[in-house]
Amino acid sequence: MIPEIHDINPKSWLKPFQRTGIFYLVKMGLFYHGLSLILMYAGSFLATNVISDYEIPEFPVSISLALSSGLLEESVFFGIPYYLTGNPLILFGTGIVWSVAHLFSSGVFSIETLAYGGFLLTIPHIFFSIRVWISKKGWFAILFHSVWNFAFLILYCMWGLRQCSIINDMFDILNVVMATSVGVILYLAYQNKKKRINRFLYLVPTALIMFVIILSYSDQIIRDFS
């Protein structure tokens, strides 16, 4: 069977890709993300026509946020679970959590403000990321995710749908620090599969992550009461 036909078949969506060359993975990435765009626009169209007073939520996105989110999200929801378990079903579960989180990206929890399009956009990406990681090409999942975010943002900026900036606020800086710290943990987990890594090496990136979480939470409290 032609590899592309085999890999497009939904029965193989939790299995490694038939081929793992760069050009082949790009083709598979475009296939899954083409489905993502179809689902996103279809979901947004239905939401605006079925839910009264519904408006597609918008939130500030910067270039730094778009790029760092690829590393952060792939590491937390796919890479680290993969190195801990190696089980695609576990990755499917963490991927669902990641996908559902996009529903609430606006930060307002009501039917009229949920990001249905963003949620549907992520569903095909779950399977793409799972298959890339279990095909032992996790670095490609991170790179593709970041480039996809960046390209999407730039197109929206060119069309005047978003304002382009490198960094919007402190949240973007904290996101970069968080992504870098998680990336270090991911690399240590990868190395640990080949040789035993000193667990104390995890302390610095873990401490940075805790610091960022505390700082973000404190900043949110200040804004809520200001």
Sequence and secondary structure as in RCSB ss.txt:
>XXXX:A:sequence
MIPEIHDINPKSWLKPFQRTGIFYLVKMGLFYHGLSLILMYAGSFLATNVISDYEIPEFPVSISLALSSGLLEES
VFFGIPYYLTGNPLILFGTGIVWSVAHLFSSGVFSIETLAYGGFLLTIPHIFFSIRVWISKKGWFAILFHSVWNF
AFLILYCMWGLRQCSIINDMFDILNVVMATSVGVILYLAYQNKKKRINRFLYLVPTALIMFVIILSYSDQIIRDF
S
>XXXX:A:secstr
  HHHHHHSGGGTTS  S   HHHHHHHHHHHHHHHHHHHHHHHHHHHHHSTT         HHHHHHHHHHHHI
IIIIHHHHHH  HHHHHHHHHHHHHHGGGTTS  STTT  HHHHHHHHHHHHHHHHHHHTT HHHHHHHHHHHHH
HHHHHHHHTTSS   S  SHHHHHHHHHHHHHHHHHHHHHHHTTS   GGGGHHHHHHHHHHHHHHHHHHHHHHH
 
